[in-house]
């Protein structure tokens, strides 16, 4: 018995399509992205249309939509400077991260407005968020306009990983200790929750036979 309701995607308005795709593609990791503008002001904003897209070299991608037909601060800063930093979002920083999603004017930097402590970038001019246990300093590789032009995918090469020893043992990142958060549909976040172990069926790139990730 088929109890599925079909919703044709071709005729959907933007708001409906957004609501559906964000409710279906879950959970989504959250990138807390810092950038700087031409005047050196630091911007910090959360984005959940984000993932890694390559490992040699390591690359991440984030989809940034326009706001009322104009570029968001993060997108404009990435285009202007060519750099950004992904700060991993965790349970400990969720409230502050969520506040960064408010619509601040371009001349107001979220870190300054919210009292967010920063660390200097090492390989880029973009500061890192001190409270985040992992930072990825990125250089823009390319950006690709998608669909009707409301979304652009920004792909960055990771120049350096900065990993807290509380979650990194020199080889692996401990996801349980990291306590990452994810976005769901609507105004909801999720924690890692229950995890399931299954033996790896394929070796990760570069792993010798008999080794485990």
N, C-alpha and C positions, 0 to 999 in steps of 0.2 A: 504494500500500500504506500503510495507516494503522498506524503502530507506536506511537501515543500510548496512554498509560494514563490513564483517567479517574479522578479523585479527586473525589467529590462533596463540596462544601464544607459543605453543610447539617449533616452529622453529625460534623464534625471537632471534636476537643477543642482547647482553646485552644493548647496547646503545639505540636500538629501544624500548625494553621493558621498560627501565628506562624512556624514553621520554613519552611513552604512560601512564604508571601508575602514573607518576607525573602530567601529564596533566588532568587525570581523577579524581584522589583522591584530590579534592580541595574544600574549602581551608584547608590548613594544619597548625596547630599551630606551632610556632617556639620555640624550646628550645635553649636558649643561655647557653651552658654548660661550667662551669669552672671545671678544674681538676688540680692536681699537679703531677709532675713527682717525681722520686725517689730523685732528687737533690733539690726538692722544687720549681722548676720553675712552674709558673702558666700558664695554657693554657686556652684559651676561644675560643669556636667555635660554630657556629649555626648549628642546625639539625632540619629538618622539617618532618622527619619520626618519629613522637613522639606523645604520648598521655598518658592519665591515663589508668590504666588497673585494678585497684582494689581500694576499699575504706576502707577495714577493714583488715589490716591496709592500709592507703593510699599508693598506689604504682604507679609509672610511668615507662614507657618503651620507649626506643629510639633505633632505628635501625641504626647501624653504619656500613657502607660498608668499604671494604679495598681500599687502593689506590695503584694500580700497584702491587697487591699481598701482600702488607704489611699493618700492622695495622696503622690506623690513631692515632695521638697523644692522642686524647681523649680516644679512646678505650684502648690503651696501659696503660694510666694512671689509668683508672678505674680498669683494671685487676690488676695492680701493687699495688694500694693503697686500693681498695675496696670502694672508696667514690667518689661522684661527687655532683655538685650543679646545679640545673636548675634555671636560671634567666629568668623571663618572659620577652619576647620581646615586645616592644611597639613602637608606632610611634616616640616617642622622641629619641629612641636609634637605630633606624633602620639603619642609615648610618654607625655608628660605628660597629654595629653587622655585617652588610654586609662586611665591611673591614676585619672582623675576618675570613671570608671565604676564604681569600687568602691562598696560599700554603706556609706558613712560615716553615722554617726548624725546626727540633725538639728542637734545642738549643735556639730558639727565642720564647719568650712568647708574645702572642698578647697583653695582658694588658700593658706590659712594652713598646712594640714597638709602640702602639697606644695611650699611655698615659691614659689608662682606670683606673679610681679610684676604689679601692677595699675595702671591709669590711672583717674583719676576720670571719672565720667560727666559730660557737658556739659549734656545736656537731660533727664537722668533721674538718680535717685539710685543707679543701678546702675554699679559699676565695670566697666572694660573690661580685657581680658587684653592686657598689653603685647606679648607675643611674637606675637600674631596680627597679620597685616598689614592686616586689614580688620575694622572693627567696625560694627555696625548697632544704633543705639539705638532701641528699640521701645517703643511704648505699646500696651497691650492694647486691642484693638478689640472683640473678642467671643470667647467660647469656646462650643464646641458638643459636647455629649456624643454619642458615636457607638456604634452597634451595641448590645451588651448592657450598655453602661455601663462597660466596662473601659478604654475609650479616650476621651480628650477632645482635640479640636482647638483649639489656642490660636492665634488670628489677631492679629498685631500690626502696627500701622502704623509704618513706619520714619520716625523723626523726623529722623535725621541719619546720614549715612555718614561714617566716618573711614577714609581710604584712604592707605596708605603710598605714598610716591612711588616706591618700588622696583617697584611693580606697577601704578601708575596714572599715566597721562601727561597727565591733565587732561581726557581725553575717554573713553578706554577702559581697562578692566582687562585686563592681559596675563595670560591664563590660564597660559601656559607659565612665566612668572616666579612666578606665585602658587603653583604646585605644590600644588593642592588634593588632599585625600584623600577617598576615598569608602568606604562600607561595602558589603561583599558579604554573602552568607549565612554563617552560622556565625561563627567567630572570625577573620574575614579582612577586611583593608582593601585598598584598591587606590590606586595613583597614577594620574596622568592618562594616562600611556602615549602611544601613537601617536594623533595627531590627523589629521583629514581636512578638507580645504578644499573647499567647494562654493559657487558663487555664490548669493547670497541671491535667492530667487524672489519674496519679498514684502518691502517696506520696513518696518523697525521703526516703531512709532508716532512720529509727529512728524518723521520723516526726509524731507527734500526729495527729489524725483526726481533720480536720478543719483548720490545720495550712497550711501556704503557704511558699514555699521556697523563 
